[in-house]
Amino acid sequence: MNNRTLSMLSYVTLIGWLIAYFSGKEKTDALLIYHLKQSLGLAIVSILLNIVLYAISYLVPAWSLLSLAGWTILIFWILGMINAGNDAQKPVPVFGKAFEHKFSFIG
């Protein structure tokens, strides 16, 4: 697989992220490193957001918040995959800038 495909695969699941991380041909490819960081950050935010919203919905029925958050994260995943497919190093909306210089173990 080429690095563009691996960059797109990193957004699919955490298993896809691991495949992209370990099978990257060139560990110095800027596109792959960038999208590995973005997709890992998005996965972490998604997990934390779901934990917080499920805790809130346990106390107060707020299913609309869960639904809105889920759709928003899904849109961010899709935008990340589109950017990876277009060879663009654009951050994921809202919190993508925060992940550009994080996760030093990736690069």
Biopython code that builds the backbone (N, CA, C, O; Angstrom):
import numpy as np
from Bio.PDB.StructureBuilder import StructureBuilder

atoms = [
    (1, "MET", "N", (0.843, -1.185, 0.000)),
    (1, "MET", "CA", (0.000, 0.000, 0.000)),
    (1, "MET", "C", (0.885, 1.243, 0.000)),
    (1, "MET", "O", (1.955, 1.265, 0.608)),
    (2, "ASN", "N", (0.417, 2.268, -0.690)),
    (2, "ASN", "CA", (1.183, 3.510, -0.666)),
    (2, "ASN", "C", (0.785, 4.336, 0.558)),
    (2, "ASN", "O", (-0.169, 4.002, 1.261)),
    (3, "ASN", "N", (1.516, 5.400, 0.800)),
    (3, "ASN", "CA", (1.303, 6.179, 2.015)),
    (3, "ASN", "C", (-0.026, 6.933, 2.009)),
    (3, "ASN", "O", (-0.576, 7.208, 3.075)),
    (4, "ARG", "N", (-0.548, 7.270, 0.838)),
    (4, "ARG", "CA", (-1.857, 7.922, 0.780)),
    (4, "ARG", "C", (-2.942, 6.960, 1.270)),
    (4, "ARG", "O", (-3.814, 7.342, 2.050)),
    (5, "THR", "N", (-2.883, 5.729, 0.813)),
    (5, "THR", "CA", (-3.850, 4.717, 1.236)),
    (5, "THR", "C", (-3.718, 4.446, 2.732)),
    (5, "THR", "O", (-4.718, 4.317, 3.437)),
    (6, "LEU", "N", (-2.491, 4.360, 3.205)),
    (6, "LEU", "CA", (-2.274, 4.146, 4.639)),
    (6, "LEU", "C", (-2.787, 5.326, 5.458)),
    (6, "LEU", "O", (-3.319, 5.142, 6.553)),
    (7, "SER", "N", (-2.628, 6.535, 4.930)),
    (7, "SER", "CA", (-3.139, 7.717, 5.628)),
    (7, "SER", "C", (-4.648, 7.664, 5.750)),
    (7, "SER", "O", (-5.200, 8.005, 6.796)),
    (8, "MET", "N", (-5.317, 7.241, 4.696)),
    (8, "MET", "CA", (-6.771, 7.118, 4.732)),
    (8, "MET", "C", (-7.188, 5.977, 5.655)),
    (8, "MET", "O", (-8.178, 6.099, 6.377)),
    (9, "LEU", "N", (-6.449, 4.875, 5.642)),
    (9, "LEU", "CA", (-6.753, 3.723, 6.477)),
    (9, "LEU", "C", (-6.639, 4.057, 7.963)),
    (9, "LEU", "O", (-7.335, 3.466, 8.789)),
    (10, "SER", "N", (-5.776, 4.988, 8.298)),
    (10, "SER", "CA", (-5.589, 5.333, 9.709)),
    (10, "SER", "C", (-6.849, 5.915, 10.340)),
    (10, "SER", "O", (-6.996, 5.887, 11.562)),
    (11, "TYR", "N", (-7.759, 6.441, 9.525)),
    (11, "TYR", "CA", (-9.001, 7.003, 10.051)),
    (11, "TYR", "C", (-10.104, 5.966, 10.226)),
    (11, "TYR", "O", (-11.112, 6.253, 10.871)),
    (12, "VAL", "N", (-9.941, 4.777, 9.672)),
    (12, "VAL", "CA", (-11.041, 3.819, 9.644)),
    (12, "VAL", "C", (-11.348, 3.261, 11.030)),
    (12, "VAL", "O", (-12.463, 3.434, 11.522)),
    (13, "THR", "N", (-10.408, 2.611, 11.657)),
    (13, "THR", "CA", (-10.579, 2.073, 13.013)),
    (13, "THR", "C", (-9.226, 2.137, 13.713)),
    (13, "THR", "O", (-8.227, 2.521, 13.105)),
    (14, "LEU", "N", (-9.196, 1.768, 14.969)),
    (14, "LEU", "CA", (-7.914, 1.710, 15.658)),
    (14, "LEU", "C", (-7.041, 0.591, 15.084)),
    (14, "LEU", "O", (-5.815, 0.700, 15.077)),
    (15, "ILE", "N", (-7.663, -0.465, 14.612)),
    (15, "ILE", "CA", (-6.895, -1.524, 13.948)),
    (15, "ILE", "C", (-6.312, -0.990, 12.639)),
    (15, "ILE", "O", (-5.166, -1.288, 12.303)),
    (16, "GLY", "N", (-7.082, -0.215, 11.912)),
    (16, "GLY", "CA", (-6.576, 0.421, 10.700)),
    (16, "GLY", "C", (-5.434, 1.369, 11.006)),
    (16, "GLY", "O", (-4.481, 1.476, 10.234)),
    (17, "TRP", "N", (-5.532, 2.058, 12.135)),
    (17, "TRP", "CA", (-4.451, 2.955, 12.546)),
    (17, "TRP", "C", (-3.179, 2.155, 12.811)),
    (17, "TRP", "O", (-2.090, 2.554, 12.397)),
    (18, "LEU", "N", (-3.321, 1.026, 13.504)),
    (18, "LEU", "CA", (-2.147, 0.194, 13.795)),
    (18, "LEU", "C", (-1.530, -0.371, 12.520)),
    (18, "LEU", "O", (-0.306, -0.424, 12.396)),
    (19, "ILE", "N", (-2.362, -0.790, 11.579)),
    (19, "ILE", "CA", (-1.853, -1.288, 10.299)),
    (19, "ILE", "C", (-1.082, -0.183, 9.580)),
    (19, "ILE", "O", (0.010, -0.416, 9.062)),
    (20, "ALA", "N", (-1.657, 1.021, 9.552)),
    (20, "ALA", "CA", (-0.992, 2.140, 8.880)),
    (20, "ALA", "C", (0.317, 2.498, 9.580)),
    (20, "ALA", "O", (1.303, 2.830, 8.922)),
    (21, "TYR", "N", (0.330, 2.433, 10.900)),
    (21, "TYR", "CA", (1.532, 2.794, 11.652)),
    (21, "TYR", "C", (2.659, 1.794, 11.424)),
    (21, "TYR", "O", (3.802, 2.190, 11.197)),
    (22, "PHE", "N", (2.348, 0.510, 11.484)),
    (22, "PHE", "CA", (3.388, -0.501, 11.389)),
    (22, "PHE", "C", (3.786, -0.858, 9.963)),
    (22, "PHE", "O", (4.876, -1.390, 9.755)),
    (23, "SER", "N", (2.948, -0.586, 8.989)),
    (23, "SER", "CA", (3.307, -0.953, 7.625)),
    (23, "SER", "C", (3.672, 0.251, 6.764)),
    (23, "SER", "O", (3.791, 0.121, 5.545)),
    (24, "GLY", "N", (3.849, 1.409, 7.368)),
    (24, "GLY", "CA", (4.285, 2.581, 6.603)),
    (24, "GLY", "C", (5.658, 2.328, 6.005)),
    (24, "GLY", "O", (6.608, 2.021, 6.725)),
    (25, "LYS", "N", (5.764, 2.459, 4.684)),
    (25, "LYS", "CA", (7.028, 2.164, 4.007)),
    (25, "LYS", "C", (8.116, 3.133, 4.424)),
    (25, "LYS", "O", (9.244, 2.737, 4.720)),
    (26, "GLU", "N", (7.768, 4.386, 4.441)),
    (26, "GLU", "CA", (8.731, 5.407, 4.838)),
    (26, "GLU", "C", (8.216, 6.074, 6.103)),
    (26, "GLU", "O", (7.207, 6.780, 6.077)),
    (27, "LYS", "N", (8.901, 5.851, 7.191)),
    (27, "LYS", "CA", (8.461, 6.434, 8.465)),
    (27, "LYS", "C", (8.650, 7.948, 8.485)),
    (27, "LYS", "O", (8.196, 8.621, 9.410)),
    (28, "THR", "N", (9.320, 8.482, 7.466)),
    (28, "THR", "CA", (9.547, 9.925, 7.422)),
    (28, "THR", "C", (8.581, 10.629, 6.476)),
    (28, "THR", "O", (8.706, 11.836, 6.266)),
    (29, "ASP", "N", (7.630, 9.915, 5.906)),
    (29, "ASP", "CA", (6.665, 10.524, 4.991)),
    (29, "ASP", "C", (5.774, 11.493, 5.763)),
    (29, "ASP", "O", (5.058, 11.094, 6.681)),
    (30, "ALA", "N", (5.825, 12.769, 5.380)),
    (30, "ALA", "CA", (5.123, 13.821, 6.121)),
    (30, "ALA", "C", (3.604, 13.614, 6.107)),
    (30, "ALA", "O", (2.941, 13.852, 7.116)),
    (31, "LEU", "N", (3.055, 13.175, 4.982)),
    (31, "LEU", "CA", (1.609, 12.977, 4.888)),
    (31, "LEU", "C", (1.143, 11.886, 5.846)),
    (31, "LEU", "O", (0.165, 12.074, 6.570)),
    (32, "LEU", "N", (1.827, 10.761, 5.855)),
    (32, "LEU", "CA", (1.440, 9.655, 6.728)),
    (32, "LEU", "C", (1.571, 10.031, 8.197)),
    (32, "LEU", "O", (0.673, 9.753, 8.992)),
    (33, "ILE", "N", (2.668, 10.654, 8.559)),
    (33, "ILE", "CA", (2.872, 11.068, 9.952)),
    (33, "ILE", "C", (1.793, 12.049, 10.385)),
    (33, "ILE", "O", (1.243, 11.932, 11.480)),
    (34, "TYR", "N", (1.489, 13.018, 9.523)),
    (34, "TYR", "CA", (0.479, 14.021, 9.850)),
    (34, "TYR", "C", (-0.884, 13.373, 10.104)),
    (34, "TYR", "O", (-1.548, 13.690, 11.091)),
    (35, "HIS", "N", (-1.295, 12.482, 9.228)),
    (35, "HIS", "CA", (-2.626, 11.884, 9.374)),
    (35, "HIS", "C", (-2.676, 10.827, 10.465)),
    (35, "HIS", "O", (-3.738, 10.588, 11.038)),
    (36, "LEU", "N", (-1.557, 10.192, 10.762)),
    (36, "LEU", "CA", (-1.525, 9.303, 11.924)),
    (36, "LEU", "C", (-1.756, 10.099, 13.205)),
    (36, "LEU", "O", (-2.483, 9.655, 14.093)),
    (37, "LYS", "N", (-1.143, 11.266, 13.300)),
    (37, "LYS", "CA", (-1.335, 12.113, 14.477)),
    (37, "LYS", "C", (-2.773, 12.626, 14.569)),
    (37, "LYS", "O", (-3.376, 12.614, 15.642)),
    (38, "GLN", "N", (-3.314, 13.074, 13.438)),
    (38, "GLN", "CA", (-4.680, 13.593, 13.425)),
    (38, "GLN", "C", (-5.691, 12.511, 13.791)),
    (38, "GLN", "O", (-6.595, 12.751, 14.590)),
    (39, "SER", "N", (-5.543, 11.331, 13.216)),
    (39, "SER", "CA", (-6.530, 10.276, 13.475)),
    (39, "SER", "C", (-6.417, 9.727, 14.893)),
    (39, "SER", "O", (-7.430, 9.373, 15.496)),
    (40, "LEU", "N", (-5.207, 9.649, 15.435)),
    (40, "LEU", "CA", (-5.060, 9.210, 16.822)),
    (40, "LEU", "C", (-5.665, 10.235, 17.780)),
    (40, "LEU", "O", (-6.354, 9.870, 18.732)),
    (41, "GLY", "N", (-5.411, 11.497, 17.528)),
    (41, "GLY", "CA", (-6.006, 12.541, 18.359)),
    (41, "GLY", "C", (-7.517, 12.531, 18.280)),
    (41, "GLY", "O", (-8.195, 12.700, 19.294)),
    (42, "LEU", "N", (-8.047, 12.336, 17.097)),
    (42, "LEU", "CA", (-9.498, 12.273, 16.918)),
    (42, "LEU", "C", (-10.087, 11.070, 17.642)),
    (42, "LEU", "O", (-11.168, 11.166, 18.224)),
    (43, "ALA", "N", (-9.396, 9.952, 17.612)),
    (43, "ALA", "CA", (-9.872, 8.757, 18.325)),
    (43, "ALA", "C", (-9.892, 8.994, 19.829)),
    (43, "ALA", "O", (-10.843, 8.602, 20.505)),
    (44, "ILE", "N", (-8.861, 9.626, 20.355)),
    (44, "ILE", "CA", (-8.805, 9.911, 21.791)),
    (44, "ILE", "C", (-9.912, 10.865, 22.194)),
    (44, "ILE", "O", (-10.581, 10.645, 23.204)),
    (45, "VAL", "N", (-10.116, 11.929, 21.414)),
    (45, "VAL", "CA", (-11.190, 12.883, 21.711)),
    (45, "VAL", "C", (-12.542, 12.192, 21.631)),
    (45, "VAL", "O", (-13.412, 12.437, 22.468)),
    (46, "SER", "N", (-12.729, 11.339, 20.643)),
    (46, "SER", "CA", (-13.996, 10.627, 20.484)),
    (46, "SER", "C", (-14.295, 9.747, 21.692)),
    (46, "SER", "O", (-15.415, 9.746, 22.201)),
    (47, "ILE", "N", (-13.305, 9.006, 22.145)),
    (47, "ILE", "CA", (-13.498, 8.130, 23.302)),
    (47, "ILE", "C", (-13.805, 8.939, 24.552)),
    (47, "ILE", "O", (-14.733, 8.613, 25.293)),
    (48, "LEU", "N", (-13.033, 9.988, 24.790)),
    (48, "LEU", "CA", (-13.265, 10.824, 25.984)),
    (48, "LEU", "C", (-14.616, 11.518, 25.936)),
    (48, "LEU", "O", (-15.312, 11.596, 26.949)),
    (49, "LEU", "N", (-14.991, 12.020, 24.770)),
    (49, "LEU", "CA", (-16.283, 12.687, 24.623)),
    (49, "LEU", "C", (-17.434, 11.717, 24.875)),
    (49, "LEU", "O", (-18.420, 12.071, 25.522)),
    (50, "ASN", "N", (-17.307, 10.505, 24.368)),
    (50, "ASN", "CA", (-18.356, 9.510, 24.599)),
    (50, "ASN", "C", (-18.470, 9.138, 26.067)),
    (50, "ASN", "O", (-19.580, 8.971, 26.572)),
    (51, "ILE", "N", (-17.354, 9.005, 26.759)),
    (51, "ILE", "CA", (-17.394, 8.691, 28.185)),
    (51, "ILE", "C", (-18.083, 9.799, 28.964)),
    (51, "ILE", "O", (-18.934, 9.527, 29.811)),
    (52, "VAL", "N", (-17.723, 11.040, 28.685)),
    (52, "VAL", "CA", (-18.325, 12.173, 29.393)),
    (52, "VAL", "C", (-19.816, 12.274, 29.094)),
    (52, "VAL", "O", (-20.621, 12.469, 30.005)),
    (53, "LEU", "N", (-20.185, 12.144, 27.824)),
    (53, "LEU", "CA", (-21.605, 12.286, 27.470)),
    (53, "LEU", "C", (-22.450, 11.129, 27.979)),
    (53, "LEU", "O", (-23.609, 11.331, 28.340)),
    (54, "TYR", "N", (-21.899, 9.926, 28.017)),
    (54, "TYR", "CA", (-22.650, 8.807, 28.596)),
    (54, "TYR", "C", (-22.843, 8.998, 30.096)),
    (54, "TYR", "O", (-23.894, 8.652, 30.635)),
    (55, "ALA", "N", (-21.840, 9.543, 30.768)),
    (55, "ALA", "CA", (-21.989, 9.815, 32.196)),
    (55, "ALA", "C", (-23.053, 10.879, 32.430)),
    (55, "ALA", "O", (-23.858, 10.768, 33.355)),
    (56, "ILE", "N", (-23.054, 11.901, 31.598)),
    (56, "ILE", "CA", (-24.070, 12.957, 31.732)),
    (56, "ILE", "C", (-25.456, 12.398, 31.417)),
    (56, "ILE", "O", (-26.424, 12.701, 32.116)),
    (57, "SER", "N", (-25.551, 11.585, 30.371)),
    (57, "SER", "CA", (-26.865, 11.057, 30.004)),
    (57, "SER", "C", (-27.382, 10.044, 31.020)),
    (57, "SER", "O", (-28.586, 9.791, 31.081)),
    (58, "TYR", "N", (-26.502, 9.468, 31.808)),
    (58, "TYR", "CA", (-26.937, 8.579, 32.876)),
    (58, "TYR", "C", (-27.658, 9.371, 33.958)),
    (58, "TYR", "O", (-28.634, 8.898, 34.540)),
    (59, "LEU", "N", (-27.172, 10.577, 34.220)),
    (59, "LEU", "CA", (-27.791, 11.430, 35.236)),
    (59, "LEU", "C", (-28.982, 12.206, 34.687)),
    (59, "LEU", "O", (-30.008, 12.341, 35.353)),
    (60, "VAL", "N", (-28.836, 12.711, 33.470)),
    (60, "VAL", "CA", (-29.880, 13.514, 32.830)),
    (60, "VAL", "C", (-30.100, 12.935, 31.432)),
    (60, "VAL", "O", (-29.156, 12.844, 30.647)),
    (61, "PRO", "N", (-31.316, 12.551, 31.120)),
    (61, "PRO", "CA", (-31.541, 12.010, 29.773)),
    (61, "PRO", "C", (-31.207, 13.054, 28.704)),
    (61, "PRO", "O", (-31.935, 14.030, 28.524)),
    (62, "ALA", "N", (-30.110, 12.834, 28.008)),
    (62, "ALA", "CA", (-29.644, 13.790, 26.999)),
    (62, "ALA", "C", (-29.239, 13.050, 25.732)),
    (62, "ALA", "O", (-28.114, 13.186, 25.253)),
    (63, "TRP", "N", (-30.165, 12.269, 25.199)),
    (63, "TRP", "CA", (-29.838, 11.472, 24.019)),
    (63, "TRP", "C", (-29.531, 12.342, 22.817)),
    (63, "TRP", "O", (-28.771, 11.936, 21.937)),
    (64, "SER", "N", (-30.106, 13.523, 22.767)),
    (64, "SER", "CA", (-29.821, 14.397, 21.625)),
    (64, "SER", "C", (-28.366, 14.844, 21.634)),
    (64, "SER", "O", (-27.771, 15.023, 20.571)),
    (65, "LEU", "N", (-27.785, 15.027, 22.812)),
    (65, "LEU", "CA", (-26.365, 15.381, 22.899)),
    (65, "LEU", "C", (-25.492, 14.246, 22.379)),
    (65, "LEU", "O", (-24.518, 14.479, 21.663)),
    (66, "LEU", "N", (-25.846, 13.019, 22.743)),
    (66, "LEU", "CA", (-25.087, 11.868, 22.274)),
    (66, "LEU", "C", (-25.167, 11.746, 20.755)),
    (66, "LEU", "O", (-24.163, 11.498, 20.087)),
    (67, "SER", "N", (-26.342, 11.920, 20.235)),
    (67, "SER", "CA", (-26.538, 11.812, 18.798)),
    (67, "SER", "C", (-25.782, 12.909, 18.056)),
    (67, "SER", "O", (-25.112, 12.636, 17.060)),
    (68, "LEU", "N", (-25.884, 14.132, 18.529)),
    (68, "LEU", "CA", (-25.195, 15.254, 17.893)),
    (68, "LEU", "C", (-23.688, 15.076, 17.957)),
    (68, "LEU", "O", (-22.996, 15.326, 16.970)),
    (69, "ALA", "N", (-23.171, 14.652, 19.091)),
    (69, "ALA", "CA", (-21.728, 14.428, 19.227)),
    (69, "ALA", "C", (-21.264, 13.303, 18.308)),
    (69, "ALA", "O", (-20.200, 13.402, 17.696)),
    (70, "GLY", "N", (-22.040, 12.253, 18.207)),
    (70, "GLY", "CA", (-21.682, 11.138, 17.329)),
    (70, "GLY", "C", (-21.624, 11.541, 15.868)),
    (70, "GLY", "O", (-20.690, 11.169, 15.158)),
    (71, "TRP", "N", (-22.607, 12.294, 15.416)),
    (71, "TRP", "CA", (-22.623, 12.754, 14.028)),
    (71, "TRP", "C", (-21.481, 13.725, 13.762)),
    (71, "TRP", "O", (-20.879, 13.700, 12.689)),
    (72, "THR", "N", (-21.184, 14.575, 14.730)),
    (72, "THR", "CA", (-20.094, 15.533, 14.571)),
    (72, "THR", "C", (-18.753, 14.818, 14.429)),
    (72, "THR", "O", (-17.960, 15.153, 13.549)),
    (73, "ILE", "N", (-18.501, 13.841, 15.288)),
    (73, "ILE", "CA", (-17.251, 13.079, 15.211)),
    (73, "ILE", "C", (-17.172, 12.320, 13.896)),
    (73, "ILE", "O", (-16.102, 12.251, 13.291)),
    (74, "LEU", "N", (-18.285, 11.748, 13.441)),
    (74, "LEU", "CA", (-18.306, 11.041, 12.163)),
    (74, "LEU", "C", (-17.943, 11.983, 11.015)),
    (74, "LEU", "O", (-17.185, 11.604, 10.121)),
    (75, "ILE", "N", (-18.464, 13.178, 11.031)),
    (75, "ILE", "CA", (-18.137, 14.163, 9.992)),
    (75, "ILE", "C", (-16.646, 14.503, 10.039)),
    (75, "ILE", "O", (-16.011, 14.642, 8.993)),
    (76, "PHE", "N", (-16.085, 14.637, 11.240)),
    (76, "PHE", "CA", (-14.649, 14.918, 11.370)),
    (76, "PHE", "C", (-13.809, 13.769, 10.809)),
    (76, "PHE", "O", (-12.788, 14.010, 10.165)),
    (77, "TRP", "N", (-14.232, 12.507, 11.052)),
    (77, "TRP", "CA", (-13.527, 11.346, 10.499)),
    (77, "TRP", "C", (-13.546, 11.404, 8.974)),
    (77, "TRP", "O", (-12.524, 11.184, 8.324)),
    (78, "ILE", "N", (-14.703, 11.699, 8.415)),
    (78, "ILE", "CA", (-14.847, 11.745, 6.956)),
    (78, "ILE", "C", (-13.987, 12.863, 6.370)),
    (78, "ILE", "O", (-13.328, 12.667, 5.349)),
    (79, "LEU", "N", (-13.990, 14.029, 7.008)),
    (79, "LEU", "CA", (-13.160, 15.133, 6.526)),
    (79, "LEU", "C", (-11.680, 14.778, 6.586)),
    (79, "LEU", "O", (-10.921, 15.137, 5.685)),
    (80, "GLY", "N", (-11.269, 14.091, 7.617)),
    (80, "GLY", "CA", (-9.878, 13.655, 7.718)),
    (80, "GLY", "C", (-9.511, 12.683, 6.607)),
    (80, "GLY", "O", (-8.430, 12.779, 6.025)),
    (81, "MET", "N", (-10.413, 11.745, 6.311)),
    (81, "MET", "CA", (-10.156, 10.790, 5.224)),
    (81, "MET", "C", (-10.090, 11.491, 3.872)),
    (81, "MET", "O", (-9.264, 11.145, 3.028)),
    (82, "ILE", "N", (-10.950, 12.464, 3.671)),
    (82, "ILE", "CA", (-10.934, 13.218, 2.410)),
    (82, "ILE", "C", (-9.618, 13.985, 2.280)),
    (82, "ILE", "O", (-9.011, 13.994, 1.210)),
    (83, "ASN", "N", (-9.179, 14.621, 3.352)),
    (83, "ASN", "CA", (-7.910, 15.345, 3.314)),
    (83, "ASN", "C", (-6.745, 14.401, 3.039)),
    (83, "ASN", "O", (-5.834, 14.748, 2.287)),
    (84, "ALA", "N", (-6.763, 13.223, 3.635)),
    (84, "ALA", "CA", (-5.702, 12.244, 3.392)),
    (84, "ALA", "C", (-5.724, 11.775, 1.941)),
    (84, "ALA", "O", (-4.668, 11.598, 1.334)),
    (85, "GLY", "N", (-6.907, 11.574, 1.381)),
    (85, "GLY", "CA", (-7.022, 11.147, -0.007)),
    (85, "GLY", "C", (-6.579, 12.206, -1.004)),
    (85, "GLY", "O", (-6.137, 11.889, -2.109)),
    (86, "ASN", "N", (-6.700, 13.461, -0.603)),
    (86, "ASN", "CA", (-6.293, 14.570, -1.473)),
    (86, "ASN", "C", (-4.860, 15.018, -1.227)),
    (86, "ASN", "O", (-4.440, 16.044, -1.761)),
    (87, "ASP", "N", (-4.107, 14.278, -0.439)),
    (87, "ASP", "CA", (-2.723, 14.632, -0.084)),
    (87, "ASP", "C", (-2.631, 16.000, 0.596)),
    (87, "ASP", "O", (-1.627, 16.699, 0.453)),
    (88, "ALA", "N", (-3.664, 16.377, 1.326)),
    (88, "ALA", "CA", (-3.677, 17.662, 2.019)),
    (88, "ALA", "C", (-3.369, 17.464, 3.496)),
    (88, "ALA", "O", (-3.864, 16.532, 4.129)),
    (89, "GLN", "N", (-2.561, 18.336, 4.020)),
    (89, "GLN", "CA", (-2.253, 18.287, 5.445)),
    (89, "GLN", "C", (-3.056, 19.364, 6.170)),
    (89, "GLN", "O", (-2.500, 20.294, 6.754)),
    (90, "LYS", "N", (-4.368, 19.212, 6.116)),
    (90, "LYS", "CA", (-5.274, 20.132, 6.791)),
    (90, "LYS", "C", (-5.722, 19.497, 8.095)),
    (90, "LYS", "O", (-6.034, 18.307, 8.129)),
    (91, "PRO", "N", (-5.758, 20.281, 9.177)),
    (91, "PRO", "CA", (-6.181, 19.707, 10.459)),
    (91, "PRO", "C", (-7.683, 19.421, 10.493)),
    (91, "PRO", "O", (-8.476, 20.037, 9.781)),
    (92, "VAL", "N", (-8.034, 18.475, 11.337)),
    (92, "VAL", "CA", (-9.435, 18.166, 11.578)),
    (92, "VAL", "C", (-10.066, 19.402, 12.233)),
    (92, "VAL", "O", (-9.426, 20.030, 13.078)),
    (93, "PRO", "N", (-11.297, 19.768, 11.869)),
    (93, "PRO", "CA", (-11.912, 20.965, 12.457)),
    (93, "PRO", "C", (-11.969, 20.919, 13.983)),
    (93, "PRO", "O", (-11.996, 19.845, 14.584)),
    (94, "VAL", "N", (-11.987, 22.057, 14.575)),
    (94, "VAL", "CA", (-12.142, 22.337, 16.002)),
    (94, "VAL", "C", (-10.878, 22.040, 16.805)),
    (94, "VAL", "O", (-10.314, 22.960, 17.397)),
    (95, "PHE", "N", (-10.416, 20.801, 16.848)),
    (95, "PHE", "CA", (-9.281, 20.492, 17.713)),
    (95, "PHE", "C", (-8.108, 19.863, 16.979)),
    (95, "PHE", "O", (-7.186, 19.378, 17.635)),
    (96, "GLY", "N", (-8.096, 19.848, 15.678)),
    (96, "GLY", "CA", (-7.016, 19.237, 14.909)),
    (96, "GLY", "C", (-5.684, 19.944, 15.045)),
    (96, "GLY", "O", (-4.637, 19.297, 15.001)),
    (97, "LYS", "N", (-5.699, 21.263, 15.211)),
    (97, "LYS", "CA", (-4.453, 22.020, 15.383)),
    (97, "LYS", "C", (-3.684, 21.554, 16.611)),
    (97, "LYS", "O", (-2.454, 21.587, 16.623)),
    (98, "ALA", "N", (-4.396, 21.123, 17.637)),
    (98, "ALA", "CA", (-3.756, 20.698, 18.877)),
    (98, "ALA", "C", (-2.953, 19.419, 18.694)),
    (98, "ALA", "O", (-2.047, 19.146, 19.481)),
    (99, "PHE", "N", (-3.264, 18.635, 17.680)),
    (99, "PHE", "CA", (-2.591, 17.352, 17.489)),
    (99, "PHE", "C", (-1.395, 17.418, 16.552)),
    (99, "PHE", "O", (-0.671, 16.433, 16.408)),
    (100, "GLU", "N", (-1.175, 18.569, 15.911)),
    (100, "GLU", "CA", (-0.089, 18.676, 14.935)),
    (100, "GLU", "C", (1.283, 18.481, 15.564)),
    (100, "GLU", "O", (2.183, 17.946, 14.917)),
    (101, "HIS", "N", (1.461, 18.899, 16.803)),
    (101, "HIS", "CA", (2.771, 18.808, 17.442)),
    (101, "HIS", "C", (2.756, 17.850, 18.647)),
    (101, "HIS", "O", (3.667, 17.881, 19.475)),
    (102, "LYS", "N", (1.747, 17.020, 18.740)),
    (102, "LYS", "CA", (1.651, 16.017, 19.791)),
    (102, "LYS", "C", (2.084, 14.668, 19.233)),
    (102, "LYS", "O", (2.363, 14.533, 18.042)),
    (103, "PHE", "N", (2.135, 13.680, 20.107)),
    (103, "PHE", "CA", (2.433, 12.301, 19.727)),
    (103, "PHE", "C", (3.782, 12.183, 19.028)),
    (103, "PHE", "O", (3.863, 11.727, 17.887)),
    (104, "SER", "N", (4.825, 12.591, 19.712)),
    (104, "SER", "CA", (6.163, 12.586, 19.130)),
    (104, "SER", "C", (6.665, 11.189, 18.786)),
    (104, "SER", "O", (7.591, 11.053, 17.987)),
    (105, "PHE", "N", (6.083, 10.161, 19.364)),
    (105, "PHE", "CA", (6.515, 8.798, 19.055)),
    (105, "PHE", "C", (6.172, 8.377, 17.629)),
    (105, "PHE", "O", (6.730, 7.407, 17.118)),
    (106, "ILE", "N", (5.262, 9.098, 16.989)),
    (106, "ILE", "CA", (4.845, 8.732, 15.631)),
    (106, "ILE", "C", (5.906, 9.133, 14.608)),
    (106, "ILE", "O", (6.218, 8.354, 13.708)),
    (107, "GLY", "N", (6.448, 10.306, 14.732)),
    (107, "GLY", "CA", (7.405, 10.785, 13.731)),
    (107, "GLY", "C", (8.769, 10.463, 14.124)),
    (107, "GLY", "O", (9.712, 10.788, 13.403)),
]
sb = StructureBuilder()
sb.init_structure("model")
sb.init_model(0)
sb.init_chain("A")
sb.init_seg("    ")
for serial, (resi, resn, name, xyz) in enumerate(atoms, 1):
    if name == "N":
        sb.init_residue(resn, " ", resi, " ")
    sb.init_atom(name, np.array(xyz, "f"), 0.0, 1.0, " ", f" {name:<3s}", serial, name[0])
structure = sb.get_structure()
